[in-house]
Amino acid sequence: METVRSAEQGRGIRGLLRHVGGDEPDGTSDPDVRFHDRARACLGSGRKRGQKGQALGRSKGGFTTNIHAKADGCGDLIAFDLTGGEASDCTHFQTLLDIGPDITPRAAIADKGYSSKANRAAARARGIAPVIPHKANEKNQPLFFARTLYKARGRIEQAFGRLKRFKRVALRCEKTAKNYRSIVSFAAGLCLIKFVHTA
């Protein structure tokens, strides 16, 4: 009870002094900062900032960005999309089928991360043969798998290797997804350039 009374007395004296000395500056030293006009967070005002919508997410490798890309038969990147590091490859397969040049490939070669019945059905619905190995726990696996054709998947791995030689791509130095997408596009464009040396 004494503590409450002393606090009340302190407020009363401070209130009298405030009126005597004129207007007190905004930065008052109130014992409870919650009474201060500027102590609360600004909710719903100004621009929205933060990592939401910037293709960033936490995965086993840390706070990263996934680059989902597709390449042509030569291993040159022709389209890509960005997601947060926690996003699964499997759920992004149909997006990869739809982005990029308006061409219909004969086959879609992908690793086990894209293995699902829905993805194979989506590829077949577009007239594309899915060359995706089955996971060990999948049921009703077919006896035949186009292993020779699947070896061509190494070309996109090589394309990623060339892309990650650019430090700003490998380290995700850009703050926003828009800027990072521009850097990846620029790096992919440089990888497409063929240098011809003539004597």
Buried (B, 14 or more C-beta within 10 A) or exposed (E): EEEEEEEEEEBEEBEEEEEEEEEEEEEEEEEEEEEEEEEEEEEEEEEEEEEEEBBBBEEEEEEBBBBBBBBBEEBBBBBBBBBBBEBEBBBBBBEBBEBBEEEEBEBBBBEEEBBBEEBBEBBEEEEBBBBBBBEEEEEEEEEEEBEEEBEBBEBBEEBBEBBEEBEBBEEBEBEEBEEBBEBBEEBBEEBEEEEEEEE
